[in-house]
Amino acid sequence: MSGRTCLCSEGLCSGTGEPWQLGSSWAAKTSLVCTLGILVAVGNGLVFVVIASSVSGWSHSSRLVLLSLAAADTALALLVVPLNLYHSLALGPVAEKSAEAGDTSYCRAVAFINSSIFGASLYSLAGVSLERYVAVFFPLHYRRLLSRRRVALFITAAWLLPVFLLVPLSVPGPGAVLQVRFSAAALLCEPDYSSNTTYSVLMAGTIFCPAAGTVTFTNVRLWLVARSQRRRRKALAFPEKEVVRLKRLHLLPLDAASRILLPVVIAFYVCWAPCMGTILYNAITHERVHEWVEFVALWLPTGSGFLNCFVYFWINRSFRHKFQKVGHKLCCRAQQERHRHLLPTLSVSVGEVCKRPGSSCSMSSSYSLVFSQRAQSLL
């Protein structure tokens, strides 16, 4: 009875009077965040390895925008997850009462980093969709419209523009434009959107809306044109082999793009729409949603870093082939290193046998040649 009283005094008793419920919920959320961070880091680490070795069929501009997207997703795993997880572990299951103590400089800095990386990820997603739109609709002007300088400037803007838009969030003090809190439900340092509705709506409109509009317009336009081309192909009175030939010669870029249109749009809105809906709901109504709804909604954008690995990379045939080649090279290199250590071991074994008394170490030239050939075959 005294132990239960002690737990309640530390804030571990919820309204139901069961201390283990709060602790189990916190442990489950912490485990999910850790697992999510590991998946995002591993998936995008493999993406970096493959893209760094150049993928056939991908232009320099295409590789740059995809590297920007992979970098933003990696930052989610290496910065957003550890920084928020550290604060959650420091507070423990009693985060609900500790978070109500007020704004902290650490949590404000983490909230600024979170929002900036989320903004860079959104703009990078828009950049990938825009690059593919230009590649399909303006192939003859692709190098002029998406030159290396323009792509580099776009990527720089995608990373710096969210930082400039969110500068008021980094200013601490009681007169701050936007207050910051630690969400005990989501285990996340986030802006208190209800503290300034106007700025919250403006921030969502300037970061999310342009990215969502670009992703939706480009992919829907590509899908409509791909559907129109398929209907025309079916209407042609060509033999089946001729239709296949036309498809390979003229419609290959459009069909390749159309295969990922639906996954791109679905993954984008599944990951980002609940988060933006939760932000706007809190900013307008000044109320909070259910704790698990808030947890899932605010961490789904981080989960997009894992889904992007499949939507933008693993679906692509050239990427998969390059990944297989890279994996084959790594395996062959490991086997060569293992076999390289095997020949000295054989030499040492033969030397030890020759040193034994009564052993005959005279070998004919033909036997030496056979032994050399066998040793080389092991390599």
N, C-alpha and C positions, 0 to 999 in steps of 0.2 A: 504493500500500500504506500509506503514511504518512497519506494522507487518510482511508482507511478506519479506521485506528487512532484518528485524532482523533475521528471520528464515534462510534466505539464508546465512547471515553472520555467523551463528552458524553451518552451514554445513548440514542443514536439506533439502536443495533443491538439488534434483538430476538433472541429465541432462535434464529431462523432465520438470523441473521447478515446479513439484508438491511435496510439502513437505510431504503430507500425505502418499504418496506411500512408502517412505523410512520408516516412522513410522509404517505403517500397516504391512509391510513385517517383520520388526523387532519384532513386537508384535506377529505375527503369528508364527514365528520361536521360540520365547521364550515360547509361550504356548505349542507348540509341544514338546519342550525339557522337560518342566515341566511334561507334561502328560506321556512322555516316562519314566522319572525317577520314577514316582509314580507307573506305571505298573510293572517296573522291581523290585522295592523294595517290593511291595505287593506280587507279584508272587514268588519271591525267599524267602521271609519271610515265606510263607506257606510251601515251600519246606523244609526249615530248621526245622520247627516244626514237619513235618512228619518224616524226616530222623533221627532226634534226638531220636525219639521213636522206632527206628528200624523197618524196613520193612521186612516182611517174604519173603524168597527167595533171598535176597540180602546178599552177603557175606560181611565180614568186609572190605576187600579190595575194593569191589565195592562201599560200602558206603563212604569210604574215598575219592575215586576219584570223586564221585558225589558231595560230600561236598566241595571239592576243586573247582569244576566247579560252584557250587552255591555261594561260597564265592567270586569268581572272578566276577560273574554277580552282586552280591550284592554291591561289591566295585564300579562297574560302576555306580550304582544308588546313592550310598552314598558319593562317592568322585568325580568321573568324572563330573557328572551332576551338583552338587552344586558349585564346584570350578569354572567351566567354566561359569555357569549361574551368579554367583556373579560378575565375571569380566565383563560379558556382561551387567548386570544391572547397574554396576558402570559407564560404558561408555555410555550406553543409545543408542539411534538411531544414534548418531554421532560417532559410533565406527569406521567407515571407516577412518576418518581423525585422530582420536586419535591413532588408531593402527599403523599408518604410522610414529608415532613419534620415534619408535625404540623399541628395546628389553627391557623388564622389568624383574626384578628378580622374581616377582610373576608369570608372564606368563611363564617364563622358568621353574620354579618349577612345575607349573600345567602341562605343556607339558611333563615333565619328568614323573610325576605321571600317566598321561593319557597313555603314551606309555608303561610304565611298566605294568599297569593293563591290557591293551589290549594284551600284550605279555603273561601274566599269563593266561588270558582267552583262548588264542589260544593253549597254551601248555596243559591246562586242558581239552580242547576239544579233543586233540590228546590222552591224557591219558585215557579218557572214551572209545574212540574207540579201543584203544589198549587193555584195560582190557576186553572188550567184545570179542575181537578177540581171546585172550588167553582162555577165558572161554568156547568158542565154539569149538576151534580146539585142545586145550590141556587141557581137563577137568581133566584128571588123574594127571597132573603135575601143576594144577592151584595153589595150596598152596605153592609149591616150587618156581615156577616162580614169583608169586606175593605174596610173604610173606609180613607180616606187615612192616618189616624193609625196604624192597625194595620199597614198595608203599610209605612209609613215605619219603624215600630219593628222590623218583621221584617227589612227590608233592613239597618238598622243592626246588628241582632243577627247577621245573616249575615256582615257584614264584621268585627265586633269579637270575636265568639265565638272564631273560630280564633286570633286574636291572643292572647286570654287563655289559651286552652288550650296555646299554644305558647310562653308566656313562659319556661318552664324551658329551652327551646332557645336562647334569647338570652343566657343567663348563661354567660360564659366561665370558663376556669380548669380546673385538673386535676380539681377535684371537681364538674364540671358533670354535670347529670343525664343529658345525652346528648352524646356527642362528635360532632364535625362533620368531614367529610373532603371533598376534591375528587375526584369520580369521574372519573378519566382516561378510563374507557370511555364514560361518558355526557356528558363535558364539562359537569358540573353539580356545584355545591356542594350537598351533601345531608347530612342527619344520618347518623351511623354507627349504624344501627338495631341492629346486633349488640352495641353497647356497653351497651344497656339494653333487654332484651327486653320486660320488663313495661311500661315506659313507651311503647315503640314500638307494642305491641299495643293499649294503651289509647288512644293517639293515633289509630290507624287505626279503632278501634271507635267513638270519639266523633265523628269527622269524616266518615268514609266510610260507615259503616253507617246512620246516620240518613238521609243523603242518598240512598243506594242504596235503602233501604226505602221512602222516600217516592216516589221516581221509579218504582220497580217496582209498588208497590201502586196508585198513582193511575192509571198508564197501563194496567195489566192490568185494573183495574176498569172503566175506560172502554171498553177493547176488548171485554170480556165483555158489557157492556150494549149496545154497538153491534152486536155479532154477534146478540144476542137480538132487538134491534129489527129487524134485517134479516130474520131468520127469520120474525118475525111479519108483516112486510110482504109477504113472499112467500106466506105462508099465506092472506092476505086474498083474497077473491074479487072484487077490484075490477078494473076495466079498467086498462090500462097507463097511460093518461093520469091516472086518478085516483090511482094509486100514485105517479106523479111529483109530482102536486100535494101529496099528503100528505107526501112526502119534503121538499119545499121548505118547507112550512108548519110542520111539527112536528119534523122530524128533522135540520134543517140544522145546528144547533150540534153535535149528536152526531156526524154524519157528517164535519163539518169537523175535529173533534178526532180521529176515528178514522183519518183519512188519514195522520196523522203519528205515530201511536202506535208502530208498528213501527220506523220510523227513529229515534225518540227513545230507545227502550230499547236497540236495537242499538248506536247511536252511543255511548251512555253506557257500556255494558259493554266495548265494544271499546277505548275510550280509557282507562278507569279500572281495569278488572279486571287487565290485565297489570301496571300500576304497583303496585297494592296486593298482587298476588301476589308480585312481586319484593321488595317491602318486607318482607312477612311471611316469605318464604323466607330472606332475609338475617338477619332478627331472630331466627328460631327455630334455623336451622342454623348461623349464623355463617359462611356461605359465600357466595361471589359467583357469579352466573350468567355466562354467556358475555358478552363485552364488547358485541357487537352486540345481543344480547337485552336487556341492561341499557340500552343507548342508546335502543333503540326503546321499551321499556317506560316509561322515565322521562320521555321527551319526548312520549309519546302524549297525556297530559293537556293539554299545550300545543296539540297538534293539535286537541283538542276545540274550542278557540276558533274554529278555521276551520270545522269541521263544524257547529257551532251556527249559523253564519250561514245554512246551507242548511236545517238541520232545523227551526229555530225561526222563520226569517224568510223566506227565498226560496221556501219551499213555500207560504207564505201568499199567497193571491191578492190580498188588500187591500194587503199590503206591496209586492207586485210592481207593482200599479197606481200606488201612491204613488211608488215609485221611478221609474217611467216619467214621471210628472208632474213630479217634481223634476228629472229629467234634461232633460225638454223645456223647463222654465223656464230652466235654466242655459244650454242651447243658444240659446234665443231671446234671452236677455240678452246672450250673446256676440255674436250677430248684430246686435242693436241697437247695441251699442257699436261694432261695425265699420262699420255704416252711418252712425252719427253722425259718424264721422271722415271719411266719404266726401263729405258736402256741403260742408264747408269746403274740401276739395281741389278740388271743381268750381268754387267761387267764386274761388279763387286762380287757377285756370287761365283763367277768363274775364277776370279782371282783367289778367293778363299779356298776353292777346291784345289787349285794348283799349288797352294802353299802347304797343303797337307802332305805329310811324309808318305812316300810310296805312290803318290799320284803321278800319272803321266800327263804332261801338259803339251807334249809335242803334237801339233796338228798339221796336217798336210795343207797345201795351198787350196786344194779343192774343198776341204772341210771348212777352212776359214771363210771361203766364199759363200758356202751354204749358210754358215752361221750369220754372216753379214747380211745376206738376203733375208733371213728370217727376222733379224733385228729390225731391218728397214720395214718389213711388212707390218710389224707392230706399230711403227710410227705412222 
